Amino acid sequence: MPPTYRERLRLEGVTLAGCGMLGSLVLLVAASESRADPMNTVVQLVGVALLLAWLGPRSVRRAVAAAEPLFSPNVGSGEPTPLWQLPVVVVGLAVLAGELAGWDAGLRVTLGCVLVGLTQFVFLEPMVAVRERSNRCRYFRVKGSRILRGTRLGYVVDKSALRRVRDHGPDAPSDAADDQDVAEVAPAGGGGEDAGEAQEGDRTSGSDEPGVGSAGATEVAGDREAGAGEEPDGLGER
């Protein structure tokens, strides 16, 4: 099974953020010029973060809405980006910016890569996870995806999710761990029923107590009658 779109966002985002962080540390230690004009660096990074906060969710919503159905086993490769390309991209962009505009610009590039990677696996991957749970499917990247044209997605119906809906209703858990929780809750519910039956039995036993009390009262009454029957003999003796 090829990697899903969620897996790609998570893995590639972590890798890109790690490469950007490592490149930033190298520039800060090796090039004193990278530490020049820190306020300009902060302002530009804030602008990049705001742009990502707008474009990232927007691109995911559009890609999910335009996803086309796929049928196993013709899912394709998932179009993953080779991980070795990510550090090459980070280093290439940082060196290009450093040579053209100074190493402080190179630092902004590496820190920008950190922001892009964090956006992918901290914000976008959970968004896709929510859509997969609500739509009961899995998304895969398909051919035709481009940086400027956006990501093209296809989806495969999650049969296991449909089985959970059929067995447990529309609020069924979305993974095996939740299924295990449901299985563990059932005995607990059964125990509650047993406890209810036990309480009902106690109430039934309690309802028998008046009968027992009546029997006791009958015995006492019999003893009193017996005593009353013996009194005349006692009076006769006196």
N, C-alpha and C positions, 0 to 999 in steps of 0.2 A: 504494500500500500504506500503510495507516495505521501510526502509530508503534507499535512493540511495547511491551510492559510494561517490558522492560529499558530501552528508549530513554527512556520516560517517567520512570522512576526516576532515570536518570542526568541527564537535562536538567533536570527539575524540582528534583532535589536540589541540583545545582550552583547553579541560580538562587536557590533559597530560602536556601542557605547564604551566597551572595554578598549578597543583600539584608539578611540578618540581620547580617552582618559590617559592612556599610556603615552600617546603622542604629545598631549598637553604637558605632562610631567617632564618629558624629555626636553621640550622647548623651554620650559621655565628654568630648568637646570642648566641647559647647554647654551642658551641664547639670551643674554641680558636684554637685548632689544625687544624680546617678546613681552617683557614686563612694562614696556612703555605705554603711557596713556591708558591706564586701567579703566578710567571712567568711560572712555569711548568703547572699550571692550564690553563693559557691563551693559551699556545702552544698546549696543548692537545685539547682544545675546538676548536681552529682554525682547527686542523686536522679533528675533527669530523664534523665541518661545511662544509669543502671541500668534505669530503666523502659523506655527505648527498646531497650536490649540484650535485654530479655525480650520485649516486645510486638512489636518489628519482625520478627525471625525467625519468631516464632509466627504472625503474621498472614500472612507469605509462605507458610509451609508449609501453612496451612489454605486459602489461596486457590488454590495450585497443586493441592492434593489434590482440591478441589471444582471444578476447571476443566472446562468442557464443550466438546465438539468443535465446531469451526466449519468451514464449508466455503466456500472461495473461490468467487465474489467477495463473499460475504455475511459479511465479517469485521467490518464496522461501521467506526466512525471511530476506534476505540481509546480513546475517551473521554478525550482529553488535557485537562489543566487549562490554560487560556490563561495564558501566562507573565506577561501584564500584571497578572493578578490577584494574583500572589504578592507583589510589593512593596506592593500595596494592603493585603493582609492583614497583612503585617509592620508597616506604619506604623499601621494602624488598631488593632491589638492593643497596640502599644507606647504609643500616645497614650492609649488607654483605661486601661491599667495605670498610666501615669504620672499621669493626672489623678485616679485613684481612690486609688492607694496610694503615690504618689511616683515620681520618675524612676529610682530604683534598681530598682523593680519593672519599669519600662519597659525598663531594661537587661537584666534577667533574661529578659524576653520575647524581645528581639532575639537574645540569646545562645542562648536555647532554640531559636529558629528555625535558628541555625547548627548546633546539634546534630542537629536533625531532618533538615536537608539533608544533612549529612555521613553520617548513618546510611543515608539512601536510596541515595546513589551510591557509598559506600565499602563498605558491608556487604550491603545488600539486593540491589543490582543484581548483584554477583557470585554471590549465592545463586541468583537466577533463571537466570543464565547456566549454572551447573552443572546445574540441573534441565533446561534446554533441551537441553544436550548429552547428558545421560543418557537423556532421554525422546525425543530426536530430533523436537522440535517447537518451535514459537514461541508465546508467550503474548501475548494481547491483553486489555486491559481492556474489559469489556462493560457494557451498561446495568444499572443496579441497584446500582452501587457507592455506598456511603455511608460517611461518617466513622465512625459508630457501628456500622453493620452490616458494615463491612469491604469489601474489594475483591473484586469478582466478575471472574473470568477465563474466557476461552475459549482454545482452542489449535488450531493448524493444524499438521498433520504436515509436517515439513521434508523434502520430497522429495529435495532435494540431499543431505541427510544420509543418507537411505536408499540413494541411489545410491552414496555413498561406502562405506557398509557392505557393499553388494552387491559392489562392485569390490575393496575393500581389506580386508574383514572387519570384525568388531565393534570392533576397535581403530583404526578409520579416523580420520584427523584430522578436526576439526570445521570447518575453514574452508579457503578457497582457498590461503592461504599454506602450510598444512600439506600440501595436495595438491601444491603446487609442490615442497615439500621431498621428498615421496615420489617425484615425478618425477625429482628430482635424485639421489636415492639410488640409483635403478635403474641408471644408467650406472656408478655407483661399484661396485655389486655386480657388474655385467658386467665391469668392469675387474679385479675380484678373480678372476673366473672365468678371464679371459684370463691373468692372472698365474699362476693355478694351472695352466693349460694350458702356459704357458711353462715353469714349473717342472717339469711332467711331461715336457715336451720336453727340458729340461736333464737330467732324470733318465734319459730314454731315451738322450740323447747320452752321458751318463755310462756307461750300460750298454753302449754301443758301444765305449768306450775300451778295455776288455779285449781286444776283437777286434782293435783297432788295435795294441795291445801284442803280441798273438799274431802278427800279420802282421810286426811288427818283429822279433820273436824268430825267426820263420821265415827272414826275410831274413838275420839274423845267422848263423843256423845254416847257411844256404846258403853264406854267405861262408866260414864255418869249413870246410865240406866242400870248397869250392873250394880253400881254402888247404891242406887236408889232401891234396887231390889233387895239388897242385903240389909238395909236399914230396919225394916220391920222385925227381922230376927234379932237385931241388936236391941230394939225396944222391948221385944218380948222377954229377953233375958233380964232386962232391968225391971 
